[in-house]
Amino acid sequence: MSYQTLLEHSNRMLASVRNEDWETLIETEVEYVREVERLSHAEAGVELSEDQQLSKLQLLSTIMDQDREIRERLVARRTMLEQTLLSMQKKQKLEHSYRN
């Protein structure tokens, strides 16, 4: 059940990054981390059946695939922001040169 909750958080994070909704992404990521911590404590000493282990592996595989896409999109966003910042710095230097 908790891995399903992680998947739901992951789904929301992926939707947020696809929509460039950075605030919701951060909020959902905080919830995701809390759930991971809760799950790590709750799962200690719990034995899973083969079916439960298979289900867990499938959910984790989906979560990992989504995490990869989220990271790729975040890296692309960071690169775009870096380029914008460099462009602004060049513009400021050029304006400064014209004033002097």
Secondary structure, 3 states (H helix, E strand, C coil): CHHHHHHHHHHHHHHHHHCCCHHHHHHHHHHHHHHHHHHHHHCCCCCCCHHHHHHHHHHHHHHHHHHHHHHHHHHHHHHHHHHHHHHHHHHHHHHHHHHC
